[in-house]
Amino acid sequence: MYYKEIPYPIVREGQHCPVDLYVKIRNDYRLFAAKGALITREHCRIFSRGNTTFYICSSDSESAEEFLKSLLTDLVTDPHLEPEAKADIIYSSSMRSIRQVFQGLNHKTLREIEKTSEFVVKLILSDKRVMNELVKVKSHAHFTYQHSVKVGIFGTCLAVHLFGEGNGDHNLQALSTALFLHDIGMTRVPRKILEKREPLSDMEHQIVMKHTVWGHDRLMNANYLTSQAASVVLFHHERCNGKGYPFGKTREDIPLYARICAIADTFETLTSSVSSSSPMTPFEALTVMQRDMAGAFDNRLFRAFVEMLGSC
């Protein structure tokens, strides 16, 4: 028997447990609340003492997945849950989905990242304050996972800012999924290169640069090459001035969604506390992108990104 982690918040006063809930104490799993039990104020008080993680028995996975889906759906309309809490929940859910898809790209893990993307889009559209909180979320998780999630969030926020809810020309959920998957090719880059703190050698840099093509190939082999995924994964390191890779495309020759991802990707890298020992502030990063990387990004999209961050 094994146990599966499920994200916060699962403890809400007045709610009945859909499955047995466990907490992990050292290496032992202890029953916190039995299936059908009413969550009381005391349960919530115990939970609020620390950053509690809940687990379920593997045999209850299907029931728990349905519950988690309904829980995330409720977040969109729950007027009592603060935007910061909603942002934390969706960030945790995104991190879990990214970890799963990087560890195994298959129909199930892809469906999970699709569902996460759907909820991210719904939350941002339902409450502008959630976007503000998502942009501020900080984490010290594995770099590749954190980077993918943050780029997915930044890119999705920018897409919503640009296209809004009523533009039928853009499938925001599919685009959001593609943004979360932009670095899926990094699974083929050796771990020692990904975790290297010193500057990469020319050979190591050449290996990293292959991740766009590798990611495209992975999605194609998984029969998941949507137009959004293809454009974002393959072209997100292209630059409007022709100095990007893998093909050195310029301006409108670079797909729109890849140009969106390029801005989110660069901004996250510059401001990340994981990828750099001295991360830049958002203002510093935007200044560098505008001054030192002049011509690299789509001017209209970059201005929209600055406006979006300025409203957060």
Number of C-alpha atoms within 10 A of each C-alpha: 5 9 17 14 15 19 17 19 17 19 21 16 14 11 13 16 19 19 19 18 23 21 18 16 8 6 6 9 17 12 14 16 19 15 12 12 16 17 18 14 13 10 15 14 12 10 18 11 8 8 8 13 15 23 21 21 17 13 13 15 15 10 12 22 12 11 16 19 13 11 15 21 15 12 22 20 13 12 9 7 12 13 21 16 16 23 24 20 18 23 23 17 24 27 23 19 24 26 18 18 20 19 11 13 17 15 12 12 18 22 14 19 25 20 18 26 28 18 21 31 22 18 23 24 18 15 13 15 18 25 30 20 18 25 17 15 13 13 16 9 11 13 17 20 21 23 22 23 26 29 27 26 27 27 27 28 27 25 24 19 18 14 14 14 17 7 11 9 7 16 13 23 19 16 28 31 25 30 33 32 24 31 25 25 23 20 17 14 16 12 10 9 16 16 13 10 12 7 9 13 10 9 9 15 12 11 15 19 18 17 22 24 16 21 24 24 19 18 21 14 11 13 11 17 17 14 13 21 26 24 23 32 29 25 28 29 27 26 26 22 16 16 15 17 17 16 14 16 19 19 17 10 12 22 20 18 24 27 27 23 30 27 25 24 23 18 23 23 19 20 19 23 16 19 20 12 9 11 16 18 13 16 13 14 18 21 13 15 19 16 10 10 13 14 17 22 23 21 13 8 17 20 12 15 23 14 13 19 17 10 10 14
